[in-house]
Amino acid sequence: RLFFCSLFLSLFIFHLIFIFFDCNLKTIPDKLTRSNSLKIISSHDIILDGSDNIATRYLLDEFCSYLGKPWIYGAVFQFKGQISVFNYRGSACYRDIYPANSFSDKGLSCSEGGILGVVPGLIGMLQATEAIKITLGIGDILSNYILTVDMLTLEFKKLKIRQSTDRLDQRFLVESIHLTDQSAPIEIDTISINDLENLSSIQLIDVRSTIEYSIEHIPGAINYPLSQLGHNTDFKQMLYNSKTLILYCSLNSRAELAYQVLSRNNIPC
């Protein structure tokens, strides 16, 4: 899968270079983490967010706020999309709309609900337009507002964002940056689905939502939704489990967050 993603990205960049031959395009084939966010974000003026997971968005919010970088947010689901410009000259940030720990697993995921193909294209064009306006210093920037789009009704709504007084403690972020710079990044052992047949005495932990689990899951897996880990979770049962715990989700992002939660509670996995 990684090979095909890298190949597709290379072909896409080659296509862009062929069209915009006078542009300098640079790819960074790395996952955005707490250990490299400072270096990557600080070397750019505008961040356009095309991520598909909550953890990356919170990471962008933290470091863009700390570094004073505007980031253009876009999200899509089914027939709807939304866009905003966060942290533009001290404007509202992502946490003003979505405070930490405000997400739950009650709604459908993208894999369950799907996305209308034209919605990402529309949101992407709006993001590119905001980037051009910021670069040229023209027009009204979509800061302190969020624009929502509903393709079923063709309704566009521009909603005011109320900035929260409970902002992220920048001192904590500075300390975390210092610690990650001084220590090696956390390494998580990964295995493929084909390797499971060769392992014995293991317990699979499915950290997806209960809906995703009910639709399909690996036989023998126990469902511990990520949103519920740390909230009324019986860690003692996991701690005294003699089997090796293996976490999985659909795209690895939730499994990695679950790994961090269990690690903080001294649960080997």
URNOR-V737578 format. One line per field, one symbol per residue. ss: DSSP state (H for helix, E for strand, L for the rest). Layout:
ss: ???
//
This chain:
ss: LHHHHHHHHHHHHHHHHHHLLLLLLLLLLLLLLLLLHHHHHHLLLEEELLLLLHHHHHHHHHHHHHHLLEEEEEEEEELEEEEEEELLLLLLLHHHHLLLLLLLLLLLLHHHHLELHHHHHHHHHHHHHHHHHHHHLLLLLLELEEEEEELLLLEEEEEELLLLLLLLLHHHHHHHHHHHHHLLLLLLLLLLHHHHHHLLLEEEEELLLHHHHHHLLLLLLEELLHHHLLLLLLHHHHHLLLLEEEEELLLLHHHHHHHHHHHHLLLLL
//
